Amino acid sequence: MTNTATKPFDAAEYLETEQDIKEFLRQAAEDGNTQHLVHCLGVAVRSKGMSEVATNVGVTRASLYKSFAEGANPKLDTINKVLGVLGCKLSVTADNSQSHA
C-alpha cells in the first residue's frame, strides 16, 4: 500500500479574482450565520494577502489574524473596513421570510 500525501483544503487558494471573493462573501452572508461569515471573511483576507489588507485597514497583521481566528468576534468597524478593502460593503435588507412580532 502506498501512502498518499495530502494537505488540508484551503478555500483561499481558489479565490483568484476580485469577483471570486465578492461572490464567496455574498454567499456566506446569505445564510445569516455570523460565525460562518467571519470565517469566510478570514478566508477572503488570506486570499487577498493578510499583510496587504492589514495595511489598508490600518491594523497590524497580527491583529487582523486575531480578528478572524476561529471563534473570534471582530468589531463591526473592523468588518466594515475589511469589506471595503475587498470591494464589498454591508447592506441591510428586509427579511420577509419570517413573521416578526
Number of C-alpha atoms within 10 A of each C-alpha: 3 4 5 6 5 6 6 5 8 11 13 17 12 12 19 12 10 15 12 13 23 18 13 18 20 14 12 19 17 9 10 10 10 12 15 15 20 23 18 22 23 22 22 28 24 20 20 20 13 18 17 14 24 20 13 13 19 13 13 15 17 11 11 22 17 15 20 22 14 13 12 13 14 14 9 10 9 16 19 15 19 23 20 15 17 19 12 17 13 11 5 5 5 5 8 7 6 6 6 6 3
